[in-house]
Amino acid sequence: MNSLNELSGVFVDIFSRKLRNGIFEISDGKIVSFRDDNDAIGPYIMPGFVDAHIHIESSMLVPYEFARVALRYGTVATVSDPHEIANVMGVDGVEYMLENAKGAGLKFCFGAPSCVPATVFESAGAKLDSNEVNSLLQRDDIYYLSEMMNYPGVLFKDPEVLRKIELAKKIKKPVDGHAPGLRGDDAKNYIAAGISTDHECFTLDEALDKLSYGMKILIREGSAARNFEALHPLLKDHADMCMFCCDDKHPDELLTGHINEHVKRAVKLGYDLFDVLRVACINPVMHYGIPSGLLRPGDSADFILVEDLKNFGVLKTVINGEILFDGTEVLLEKKKHKVINNFNAGLCSPADFELKAESTKVKTIIAYDGQLITSEESMDCAIVNGMACADPSKDILKIVVLNRYQAAKPSVAFIKNFGLKSGAIASSVAHDSHNIIAVGVSDEEIASSVNLLVESRGGLSLSNKTEKLVLSLPVAGLMSDLDCITAAELYSALDKKAKELGSTLRAPYMTLSFMALLVIPQLKLSDKGLFDGNTFVFADLFVE
């Protein structure tokens, strides 16, 4: 790596909202000074981009490999919630993320997972009570209490939930929120408990409602949930209360861009440059206390050089005065990564997924492209020999969730809008507990896709009558131990084949992973049964 001592160019001074030609002096990885010099020439120099909420696990990459891609796009820090691996591995999973991130250069700001398990209505691999959360919060390398998705627990004053929040507040660490669709007095009371942010707003009215109670809004654009289009008007009058995030980013899309894409899109829409950069670079650092420099004297020398202020093509990414991306390659050596896991599911047979028909109508999950929310509809399924079956001609497919931590009977339901005409797809990435989830047109093909994951101890798979494909995710059944390019190629092959089998979804595997996310309304499936996310109770599958 190369160190910088002096740098001339056009300083994009977000605090003073000016462009200033001049020269930075850098020593021991810190900004010493900046002097204005109208004769100084060079590229635009600005603070790096920060992803204000992301689950690194959803990139299917370990933190080190994530950094080797994100640095290319000017990302210098992330607010990273290790909620996914914590649900699988507990504190050991959080420790793994912290350890793997060392030496990656990029500043990973990890939080203490607040909801492990996310609900009592599913089987997880671990549990973090308030004492374990407190131990994590006391660490200097844990910056906040991560998303409090148990908003009913907040509203109904669950003692354990409130204690976790109070522990964070006591040591002045922020508390992240997660309350999709919450409005009015419920939103006001949720925020008043100490919740400072929300990344789940999917309408402008919802975001404005929460803003009115003092909550900061994260404008999300990930691989599955895409809310930028709905929320970007906030940039006009509320830039001081907004941040950008991806939340979940699959490896194929990470290869094409990161927070730089939010910035480019916002500037193209005509929003003020300095407002956009405040949202992308400054607000997350200030809110979470990230040790990332903002080009002030005494700050760590973390910044990016860009060729223009329209497309933001990154010429260099510098962290602690070291060039980590030189415009061509990321200057981090390749490493072999440790593997940890918690996977105990056994092989299945088609009979495990048979469902005796109790009526002709079933309560069906309606999935939506680009959204985590679902709805429900009573629909006629196919009845064959007294068994309720998928009907691909009506796009009514069978969906199953199988406990991956111990032997158990799978839960079975029906889903619409996946579009498969043949075959099945399966994943051990299934928020939040990461049991095995699969959707397909027949019990035989569902069993085949599930067994591919059992044999590889986690991953993504696809099976039909002629092909079997799998991307192994040996790290907790969530992440590959490979580099991003290799993982992305394997993922892209699965994605392409799923679409060849008929899926009409933009990201079928990402959408599938959220069909077990019980804290997002309306109808979801856990390993324990069909679940109504509005009422927080299990739902009957068959309709009279």
Backbone torsions as a table, in degrees:
resi	resn	phi	psi	omega
1	MET	NA	152.2	179.9
2	ASN	-109.5	137.3	177.8
3	SER	-96.6	149.6	176.9
4	LEU	-108.7	139.3	176.0
5	ASN	-114.3	-27.1	-178.9
6	GLU	-148.7	144.9	-176.8
7	LEU	-150.0	127.0	177.9
8	SER	-113.3	151.4	179.6
9	GLY	162.6	-157.1	-179.6
10	VAL	-103.6	109.6	-178.9
11	PHE	-77.0	118.7	175.5
12	VAL	-86.5	91.6	-174.2
13	ASP	-86.1	95.7	-174.4
14	ILE	-69.2	-33.3	-178.1
15	PHE	-67.6	-43.2	-179.9
16	SER	-92.2	-4.8	178.5
17	ARG	58.3	47.6	-180.0
18	LYS	-138.1	156.0	167.6
19	LEU	-100.6	126.7	-172.9
20	ARG	-130.6	116.0	172.9
21	ASN	-70.3	136.0	179.1
22	GLY	174.2	-165.6	-172.8
23	ILE	-132.1	129.2	172.8
24	PHE	-93.3	138.2	170.2
25	GLU	-106.1	131.0	-175.4
26	ILE	-125.7	135.0	178.1
27	SER	-146.2	134.7	178.5
28	ASP	51.9	39.2	175.4
29	GLY	76.6	13.0	-179.4
30	LYS	-127.2	155.4	174.7
31	ILE	-78.0	120.6	178.7
32	VAL	-88.9	-46.4	-177.6
33	SER	-164.8	167.2	170.3
34	PHE	-135.0	131.1	176.2
35	ARG	-121.6	132.0	178.3
36	ASP	-67.3	137.4	178.8
37	ASP	-154.8	105.3	-176.4
38	ASN	-63.6	-17.2	179.6
39	ASP	-89.3	-8.3	-179.0
40	ALA	-69.0	134.4	179.1
41	ILE	-123.4	157.6	179.7
42	GLY	151.2	-173.2	-177.3
43	PRO	-76.3	174.8	173.4
44	TYR	-74.8	133.9	-178.6
45	ILE	-116.4	124.4	-175.5
46	MET	-149.7	160.4	173.9
47	PRO	-59.8	152.1	-179.9
48	GLY	-76.7	168.3	-178.6
49	PHE	-82.3	149.7	179.4
50	VAL	-128.5	128.4	172.4
51	ASP	-85.9	114.0	-170.5
52	ALA	-80.4	-5.9	173.1
53	HIS	-166.9	114.3	177.7
54	ILE	-150.9	144.3	170.0
55	HIS	-97.9	105.7	-179.2
56	ILE	-55.9	-35.4	-178.5
57	GLU	-56.3	-31.4	-176.7
58	SER	-72.9	-13.0	172.3
59	SER	-77.6	-8.2	-175.3
60	MET	63.6	20.0	179.3
61	LEU	-122.4	147.1	171.0
62	VAL	-71.2	159.3	-174.8
63	PRO	-52.1	-42.0	-177.7
64	TYR	-59.8	-44.2	-179.3
65	GLU	-72.6	-32.1	173.5
66	PHE	-59.6	-45.5	-179.5
67	ALA	-60.9	-37.0	-176.9
68	ARG	-65.8	-13.2	174.7
69	VAL	-104.9	-48.8	-173.9
70	ALA	-60.8	-32.0	178.9
71	LEU	-60.7	-27.6	178.8
72	ARG	-63.5	-26.6	-174.4
73	TYR	-106.3	18.5	174.1
74	GLY	81.5	11.8	175.6
75	THR	-77.4	125.2	179.2
76	VAL	-110.7	-16.0	-179.1
77	ALA	-155.6	156.0	174.1
78	THR	-136.7	146.4	168.5
79	VAL	-94.6	102.8	-165.4
80	SER	-110.6	120.0	179.1
81	ASP	-96.4	110.7	-179.4
82	PRO	-84.0	31.3	-177.8
83	HIS	-57.4	-38.4	-173.9
84	GLU	-67.6	-52.0	-178.7
85	ILE	-70.1	-27.8	176.8
86	ALA	-65.8	-35.2	177.5
87	ASN	-68.1	-21.4	178.5
88	VAL	-94.4	-43.1	-168.9
89	MET	-121.5	-3.3	-178.9
90	GLY	68.6	-146.6	-178.5
91	VAL	-60.4	-33.4	177.9
92	ASP	-58.8	-35.3	178.4
93	GLY	-68.0	-41.8	177.2
94	VAL	-62.5	-43.9	178.5
95	GLU	-60.0	-38.1	178.9
96	TYR	-61.1	-45.4	-178.2
97	MET	-63.8	-43.0	179.5
98	LEU	-62.5	-42.9	-177.5
99	GLU	-70.0	-44.1	-177.8
100	ASN	-65.8	-29.4	-178.5
101	ALA	-72.7	-18.8	-178.8
102	LYS	-62.9	136.5	178.4
103	GLY	83.6	1.0	-178.6
104	ALA	-85.7	-9.5	179.3
105	GLY	81.3	-59.5	178.9
106	LEU	-55.2	139.7	-174.9
107	LYS	-90.9	100.7	178.6
108	PHE	-85.1	119.1	179.3
109	CYS	-101.3	93.8	-175.9
110	PHE	-85.8	149.8	177.4
111	GLY	-110.5	169.5	173.9
112	ALA	-91.2	116.7	-178.5
113	PRO	-59.2	130.5	-175.0
114	SER	-94.8	-19.5	-171.3
115	CYS	-131.3	77.7	177.3
116	VAL	-128.3	106.3	-2.4
117	PRO	-72.8	163.0	-178.2
118	ALA	-64.5	-38.1	177.1
119	THR	-143.4	169.8	176.1
120	VAL	-89.6	4.6	-174.7
121	PHE	-98.3	15.7	179.8
122	GLU	-149.7	162.9	179.0
123	SER	-98.5	120.8	178.2
124	ALA	-111.1	172.1	-179.0
125	GLY	-90.0	-6.9	-176.0
126	ALA	-158.4	171.1	174.8
127	LYS	-142.3	131.4	175.5
128	LEU	-114.3	109.5	177.1
129	ASP	-85.8	-179.7	-174.9
130	SER	-64.0	-28.6	178.0
131	ASN	-67.8	-42.6	178.3
132	GLU	-69.3	-37.9	175.9
133	VAL	-62.2	-41.0	179.0
134	ASN	-61.9	-42.0	178.6
135	SER	-60.0	-40.2	177.8
136	LEU	-67.6	-44.2	-177.9
137	LEU	-62.0	-26.7	-179.6
138	GLN	-72.3	-14.4	-177.4
139	ARG	-77.8	144.6	178.5
140	ASP	-70.8	-22.6	-179.1
141	ASP	-94.5	11.4	171.5
142	ILE	-116.0	121.6	-166.4
143	TYR	-103.4	-15.9	-174.1
144	TYR	-164.6	167.8	170.7
145	LEU	-90.8	120.8	-172.5
146	SER	-76.2	173.2	-163.4
147	GLU	-43.5	120.1	177.7
148	MET	-86.0	85.2	-175.8
149	MET	-80.6	-12.4	177.2
150	ASN	-83.5	66.3	-178.1
151	TYR	-68.2	-28.5	172.5
152	PRO	-61.9	-35.8	177.6
153	GLY	-63.5	-34.6	176.3
154	VAL	-69.2	-48.7	-175.2
155	LEU	-66.7	-34.4	-179.9
156	PHE	-96.9	12.5	171.4
157	LYS	58.1	47.0	173.3
158	ASP	-60.9	124.6	-174.3
159	PRO	-58.0	-41.0	-178.4
160	GLU	-67.9	-41.2	177.8
161	VAL	-62.5	-48.3	-178.0
162	LEU	-65.6	-33.4	179.4
163	ARG	-65.3	-41.0	178.2
164	LYS	-59.8	-43.2	179.6
165	ILE	-64.7	-44.0	-178.4
166	GLU	-65.7	-35.3	177.8
167	LEU	-61.6	-41.1	178.1
168	ALA	-68.5	-45.0	-179.4
169	LYS	-61.7	-36.9	-177.6
170	LYS	-60.3	-36.0	-180.0
171	ILE	-103.6	17.0	173.2
172	LYS	58.1	43.1	172.5
173	LYS	-108.6	135.3	-175.7
174	PRO	-61.3	155.9	175.9
175	VAL	-117.7	120.9	178.9
176	ASP	-83.3	148.8	179.7
177	GLY	-107.6	171.9	178.3
178	HIS	-166.1	93.9	-174.7
179	ALA	-146.4	72.0	-177.1
180	PRO	-61.6	128.3	175.5
181	GLY	79.5	-3.4	-178.3
182	LEU	-70.6	130.1	-175.6
183	ARG	-137.5	170.2	171.0
184	GLY	59.8	-140.7	-176.0
185	ASP	-62.0	-34.5	178.5
186	ASP	-63.1	-44.0	177.6
187	ALA	-64.1	-42.9	180.0
188	LYS	-59.6	-45.2	-178.8
189	ASN	-70.6	-36.3	176.9
190	TYR	-62.0	-46.3	-179.2
191	ILE	-67.6	-39.7	-179.1
192	ALA	-62.3	-23.2	178.2
193	ALA	-69.8	-12.7	178.8
194	GLY	119.9	10.0	180.0
195	ILE	-81.1	127.0	-169.1
196	SER	-105.3	-20.1	-175.6
197	THR	-139.7	163.3	169.6
198	ASP	-148.6	132.8	177.7
199	HIS	-110.7	9.6	-172.8
200	GLU	-105.6	4.8	179.8
201	CYS	-64.7	130.7	178.0
202	PHE	-118.6	2.7	170.5
203	THR	-134.7	154.6	179.6
204	LEU	-65.0	-39.9	-179.5
205	ASP	-60.9	-40.7	178.4
206	GLU	-62.6	-44.9	-179.9
207	ALA	-62.5	-43.5	179.7
208	LEU	-64.7	-36.4	177.6
209	ASP	-61.6	-48.7	-179.5
210	LYS	-67.6	-37.6	175.7
211	LEU	-59.0	-37.7	-177.4
212	SER	-64.5	-19.7	177.8
213	TYR	-99.3	7.5	174.9
214	GLY	95.7	8.8	-179.5
215	MET	-85.2	141.8	174.7
216	LYS	-86.8	141.0	-174.0
217	ILE	-110.8	129.2	176.4
218	LEU	-97.2	124.5	179.1
219	ILE	-88.6	111.8	-169.8
220	ARG	-102.7	137.5	171.5
221	GLU	-145.6	98.1	-177.9
222	GLY	-116.9	-158.6	-179.5
223	SER	-80.6	-25.0	178.7
224	ALA	-113.3	-59.7	-178.6
225	ALA	-85.3	123.7	-176.2
226	ARG	-129.3	102.2	-175.0
227	ASN	-117.3	5.9	-178.6
228	PHE	-58.6	-45.8	-176.0
229	GLU	-60.3	-38.9	-179.0
230	ALA	-75.1	-32.7	-168.6
231	LEU	-105.4	-11.1	-174.7
232	HIS	-59.9	-24.1	176.0
233	PRO	-58.8	-18.9	176.9
234	LEU	-61.5	-24.3	-176.0
235	LEU	-65.9	-22.8	-176.5
236	LYS	-69.9	-47.0	-173.7
237	ASP	-119.0	-6.2	-173.5
238	HIS	-130.8	30.4	-177.4
239	ALA	-60.7	-28.9	180.0
240	ASP	-70.6	-14.2	-176.4
241	MET	-115.5	15.2	-176.5
242	CYS	-123.2	156.4	172.2
243	MET	-141.8	161.9	175.7
244	PHE	-102.2	144.9	174.2
245	CYS	-152.2	162.9	175.2
246	CYS	-105.1	-32.2	-178.4
247	ASP	71.4	-67.3	178.6
248	ASP	-134.1	131.8	-176.0
249	LYS	-140.1	113.4	178.9
250	HIS	-73.9	157.6	-171.5
251	PRO	-62.3	-34.5	-179.2
252	ASP	-65.4	-38.0	179.4
253	GLU	-78.6	-30.7	175.9
254	LEU	-61.8	-32.4	179.3
255	LEU	-66.5	-18.2	-177.8
256	THR	-101.8	-9.8	178.8
257	GLY	157.1	169.6	-178.2
258	HIS	-138.9	-130.0	-178.3
259	ILE	-65.3	-23.0	176.0
260	ASN	-56.1	-29.5	179.1
261	GLU	-71.1	-37.5	174.7
262	HIS	-59.7	-45.4	-176.0
263	VAL	-64.4	-49.2	-179.6
264	LYS	-58.7	-42.1	-178.7
265	ARG	-67.1	-41.9	-178.9
266	ALA	-66.7	-41.7	178.8
267	VAL	-65.7	-39.2	179.0
268	LYS	-63.0	-31.1	178.5
269	LEU	-76.5	-5.8	174.7
270	GLY	98.6	7.5	178.5
271	TYR	-72.2	151.8	-177.6
272	ASP	-57.5	130.8	-176.9
273	LEU	-54.4	-46.9	-174.8
274	PHE	-72.0	-30.1	173.8
275	ASP	-65.3	-44.7	-179.0
276	VAL	-62.8	-44.3	-178.3
277	LEU	-70.4	-31.0	174.0
278	ARG	-60.4	-43.9	179.8
279	VAL	-64.4	-41.7	-173.3
280	ALA	-82.7	-27.5	-169.2
281	CYS	-120.7	-36.5	-169.6
282	ILE	-97.8	-51.3	-171.9
283	ASN	-56.0	-44.3	179.6
284	PRO	-64.9	-37.4	179.8
285	VAL	-63.2	-43.5	-178.1
286	MET	-71.4	-39.8	-176.1
287	HIS	-69.8	-43.5	-174.5
288	TYR	-97.2	-5.5	-177.9
289	GLY	67.3	35.5	180.0
290	ILE	-67.0	134.5	179.8
291	PRO	-77.8	51.2	-179.5
292	SER	-111.5	131.4	-175.7
293	GLY	-71.8	151.6	179.9
294	LEU	-123.3	29.0	175.6
295	LEU	65.9	33.0	172.7
296	ARG	-105.7	149.4	177.5
297	PRO	-54.3	131.0	-178.0
298	GLY	95.3	-18.4	177.7
299	ASP	-71.8	153.6	169.9
300	SER	-62.6	146.6	-174.5
301	ALA	-81.8	76.7	178.4
302	ASP	-113.7	116.9	-177.7
303	PHE	-166.0	172.3	176.3
304	ILE	-129.1	153.6	172.2
305	LEU	-108.6	127.1	-179.9
306	VAL	-124.2	152.2	-174.8
307	GLU	-78.7	-26.1	176.2
308	ASP	-157.7	173.8	-178.2
309	LEU	-108.1	32.5	177.3
310	LYS	-123.2	-52.4	179.1
311	ASN	-100.7	-18.1	175.6
312	PHE	57.5	40.6	174.1
313	GLY	-64.1	124.6	-172.3
314	VAL	-85.0	123.2	177.5
315	LEU	-91.2	-35.3	178.1
316	LYS	-153.4	145.6	168.6
317	THR	-119.2	124.6	-174.7
318	VAL	-122.4	130.5	176.8
319	ILE	-133.1	129.7	-175.8
320	ASN	53.7	36.3	177.2
321	GLY	78.6	-1.3	-178.9
322	GLU	-102.5	134.3	176.2
323	ILE	-75.8	114.0	180.0
324	LEU	-101.3	-22.6	171.3
325	PHE	-133.4	123.3	-173.2
326	ASP	-100.7	14.4	-178.3
327	GLY	97.3	-16.0	179.1
328	THR	-122.7	-47.5	-178.2
329	GLU	-141.5	155.8	174.7
330	VAL	-83.4	129.7	-172.3
331	LEU	-92.9	53.3	173.6
332	LEU	-120.2	129.5	-178.1
333	GLU	-71.1	154.2	177.0
334	LYS	-72.4	146.3	-177.7
335	LYS	-134.6	157.1	171.0
336	LYS	-94.0	134.1	-172.4
337	HIS	-107.7	139.8	176.2
338	LYS	-64.0	147.9	179.5
339	VAL	-117.3	129.3	171.7
340	ILE	-128.9	153.7	-177.4
341	ASN	-159.5	166.5	175.3
342	ASN	-147.1	90.2	-170.9
343	PHE	-144.5	114.4	-174.2
344	ASN	-131.7	14.3	179.7
345	ALA	-71.1	149.0	177.5
346	GLY	-104.8	170.5	-180.0
347	LEU	-64.1	149.9	-176.6
348	CYS	-116.6	163.1	171.8
349	SER	-119.5	160.4	178.0
350	PRO	-54.5	-33.3	-178.6
351	ALA	-62.4	-24.8	179.7
352	ASP	-64.5	-20.3	-175.0
353	PHE	-109.5	6.6	176.7
354	GLU	-69.7	148.1	-175.5
355	LEU	-136.5	113.5	179.5
356	LYS	-68.8	128.9	-176.8
357	ALA	-73.7	124.5	175.4
358	GLU	-100.5	-15.3	172.3
359	SER	-165.0	176.6	-180.0
360	THR	-85.3	-18.9	-177.2
361	LYS	-102.3	138.8	177.8
362	VAL	-127.4	145.9	173.2
363	LYS	-73.7	115.5	-169.8
364	THR	-109.3	134.9	174.7
365	ILE	-74.0	128.4	175.7
366	ILE	-105.1	110.5	-179.9
367	ALA	-86.4	152.3	179.2
368	TYR	-127.1	133.7	179.5
369	ASP	-65.3	130.3	177.0
370	GLY	78.5	11.1	-179.6
371	GLN	-134.6	150.5	175.2
372	LEU	-90.4	-23.1	178.8
373	ILE	-72.2	155.5	173.4
374	THR	-132.6	174.2	169.9
375	SER	-130.2	-175.0	178.8
376	GLU	-133.8	154.3	179.0
377	GLU	-153.3	139.2	175.6
378	SER	-81.0	123.8	-174.6
379	MET	-137.4	158.6	176.4
380	ASP	-84.4	123.0	173.2
381	CYS	-94.1	172.1	176.9
382	ALA	-81.7	140.1	177.0
383	ILE	-114.6	118.8	-179.4
384	VAL	-128.4	117.9	-179.3
385	ASN	52.2	40.6	177.7
386	GLY	79.5	3.4	-178.9
387	MET	-107.8	139.5	176.1
388	ALA	-79.8	125.7	-173.3
389	CYS	-129.7	164.4	174.7
390	ALA	-66.3	154.4	175.8
391	ASP	-133.6	83.8	-176.1
392	PRO	-61.2	-21.9	178.0
393	SER	-65.5	-24.6	176.9
394	LYS	-107.0	7.5	-176.9
395	ASP	59.5	34.1	172.9
396	ILE	-104.9	106.1	-175.2
397	LEU	-109.3	160.2	176.9
398	LYS	-87.7	138.3	176.5
399	ILE	-123.8	138.4	-177.8
400	VAL	-133.6	150.5	171.6
401	VAL	-130.8	129.1	-176.7
402	LEU	-122.9	127.5	176.8
403	ASN	-56.3	123.9	-179.5
404	ARG	-96.7	-4.1	-175.5
405	TYR	-95.4	-21.7	178.3
406	GLN	-159.9	160.6	-179.2
407	ALA	-63.1	129.3	-179.0
408	ALA	-162.3	159.7	177.1
409	LYS	-75.4	135.9	179.9
410	PRO	-72.2	155.4	169.8
411	SER	-94.5	146.8	-173.6
412	VAL	-133.3	137.5	177.2
413	ALA	-150.7	-165.2	-178.3
414	PHE	-131.9	151.4	-174.9
415	ILE	-143.3	148.5	178.7
416	LYS	-123.4	150.5	175.0
417	ASN	94.6	7.8	171.3
418	PHE	-82.5	-30.5	170.1
419	GLY	81.4	-1.3	-178.4
420	LEU	-60.0	133.8	176.5
421	LYS	-100.5	-18.8	175.9
422	SER	-155.5	162.3	174.6
423	GLY	78.0	-171.8	-179.8
424	ALA	-152.2	152.8	173.8
425	ILE	-125.1	151.4	-177.4
426	ALA	-145.9	159.7	-177.2
427	SER	-155.0	144.3	169.7
428	SER	-98.0	3.9	168.3
429	VAL	-93.6	99.0	-174.8
430	ALA	-144.7	92.9	-174.7
431	HIS	-59.5	135.9	6.0
432	ASP	-105.9	-17.4	-172.9
433	SER	-89.2	-12.6	174.3
434	HIS	60.3	45.5	165.6
435	ASN	-78.8	176.8	-179.7
436	ILE	-80.3	129.5	177.2
437	ILE	-124.2	140.3	-179.1
438	ALA	-146.0	152.0	174.5
439	VAL	-137.4	138.7	-177.8
440	GLY	-169.0	178.9	-174.1
441	VAL	-94.8	-13.1	-179.7
442	SER	-151.0	156.5	178.8
443	ASP	-63.8	-35.1	-178.7
444	GLU	-63.4	-46.0	-177.3
445	GLU	-74.7	-32.6	174.4
446	ILE	-62.9	-46.2	179.4
447	ALA	-60.5	-40.2	-180.0
448	SER	-63.8	-44.2	-179.0
449	SER	-68.5	-37.8	177.8
450	VAL	-64.6	-42.6	-178.1
451	ASN	-66.1	-29.6	173.8
452	LEU	-60.3	-36.8	179.3
453	LEU	-74.7	-37.7	177.9
454	VAL	-61.6	-43.3	-178.9
455	GLU	-66.6	-32.2	-179.5
456	SER	-97.1	0.4	-179.4
457	ARG	58.1	43.2	174.6
458	GLY	116.3	149.0	177.7
459	GLY	149.4	-157.7	173.8
460	LEU	-120.7	143.2	-177.8
461	SER	-144.1	164.9	175.9
462	LEU	-147.4	138.5	179.3
463	SER	-143.2	136.5	167.8
464	ASN	-139.8	-167.7	-173.5
465	LYS	-67.5	-20.3	-175.4
466	THR	-119.5	-14.0	-174.4
467	GLU	-136.7	150.4	172.0
468	LYS	-136.9	121.5	-179.3
469	LEU	-126.3	145.5	178.7
470	VAL	-149.9	139.3	167.9
471	LEU	-109.2	108.7	-179.0
472	SER	-73.0	136.9	176.2
473	LEU	-124.9	79.4	-171.8
474	PRO	-70.7	-19.9	-180.0
475	VAL	-84.5	97.7	178.7
476	ALA	63.4	14.9	-175.7
477	GLY	69.6	13.8	-175.7
478	LEU	-120.9	-33.2	-171.1
479	MET	-130.1	147.5	173.9
480	SER	-83.1	155.5	171.8
481	ASP	-98.1	14.8	-179.2
482	LEU	-98.7	172.0	174.7
483	ASP	-75.5	166.9	-173.9
484	CYS	-64.2	-41.3	-177.0
485	ILE	-62.0	-45.4	179.8
486	THR	-65.3	-46.2	179.5
487	ALA	-62.6	-40.3	-179.1
488	ALA	-65.4	-37.8	178.6
489	GLU	-63.9	-43.3	179.0
490	LEU	-67.1	-41.3	178.3
491	TYR	-64.3	-43.9	-178.6
492	SER	-62.1	-36.1	178.5
493	ALA	-64.2	-41.2	177.1
494	LEU	-65.9	-45.6	-179.9
495	ASP	-59.3	-45.4	-179.8
496	LYS	-62.6	-44.6	-178.0
497	LYS	-66.9	-37.9	177.4
498	ALA	-60.2	-38.2	179.3
499	LYS	-73.0	-32.7	175.3
500	GLU	-66.2	-28.9	177.6
501	LEU	-80.0	-2.1	173.2
502	GLY	120.1	-9.1	-177.2
503	SER	-62.0	132.2	-179.6
504	THR	-99.3	2.0	-177.5
505	LEU	-79.7	145.4	178.7
506	ARG	-63.7	-39.6	-180.0
507	ALA	-137.3	80.3	-173.1
508	PRO	-59.1	-38.7	-179.5
509	TYR	-71.0	-38.0	177.7
510	MET	-66.4	-43.4	177.8
511	THR	-61.4	-43.5	178.4
512	LEU	-57.0	-40.6	-175.7
513	SER	-63.0	-22.2	-178.6
514	PHE	-96.6	-1.5	-179.7
515	MET	-76.0	-5.4	173.3
516	ALA	-110.2	10.9	-178.0
517	LEU	-86.0	92.4	-169.2
518	LEU	-67.8	-24.5	-175.5
519	VAL	-81.6	-2.0	174.9
520	ILE	-107.5	120.8	-178.1
521	PRO	-62.1	159.4	9.8
522	GLN	-112.7	-54.8	-175.9
523	LEU	-113.7	125.4	179.7
524	LYS	-135.9	176.5	-178.4
525	LEU	-129.4	124.5	172.5
526	SER	-106.2	176.8	177.7
527	ASP	-68.5	-11.1	179.9
528	LYS	-101.2	-7.5	176.7
529	GLY	142.6	177.9	178.7
530	LEU	-68.7	137.6	-170.0
531	PHE	-133.9	134.1	177.6
532	ASP	-94.7	110.3	-177.5
533	GLY	-75.0	-11.2	176.5
534	ASN	-82.3	-42.1	-177.8
535	THR	-99.0	-10.2	-178.6
536	PHE	58.1	46.3	173.7
537	VAL	-140.3	158.2	176.0
538	PHE	-68.3	149.7	-177.7
539	ALA	-115.7	150.2	174.4
540	ASP	-74.6	137.0	179.3
541	LEU	-76.1	-48.5	-175.8
542	PHE	-86.4	139.3	-178.3
543	VAL	-108.1	130.8	179.7
544	GLU	-67.8	NA	NA
